[in-house]
Amino acid sequence: MSSIFNLKSLKLIGVLVIVYWFSLIVYLPPITPYPDLDSFVDETLSAKETLGPAYPEKIDLQKEKLKNELTKEINLMYAGYIVPMVLGLFSGILIYRKKILGQIIAIGLSAFFIIFKIYNIYLIYPHVFETYKLMMLYFPSKMVHEGIIGVIFYVGSLSLLLSPSVSKQFKTKAT
């Protein structure tokens, strides 16, 4: 009886992992090219006349070069969102199918994001509460989802996937 429960619980963990990572899709930046990018580049370049000597020399670029740099940064930001999401979905599918690689990927992602959250808190240390207050004011759903539910998910994933009873289920599966 307990082995049936263990197999069902492992599938439930896999489904929960898939659901969590899939739920992050709402925070992806838009896939379509940014329609306001040209106007933003024009405003940035026209700021040189307004700011004069206070204008950063680093932004002294031609319009096309600045647009290419911004597009590259937007693509890097998009990759920073999509790569962990795809890895998380992949690990959830592998956990559901009782593959040890899924456990390894999920543990790695959870540990990485816990360390990332701690590092972010360290960076804003003197102003932690003010920052979280502003985040809750302007991005309440994202703050609750990533800041509270995400942390609970990462800690729960680590504790579940590192527990001997769950780890044993992966190792006993021969396929």
Order of alpha helices (4+ residues) and beta strands (2+ residues): alpha-alpha-alpha-alpha-alpha-alpha-alpha
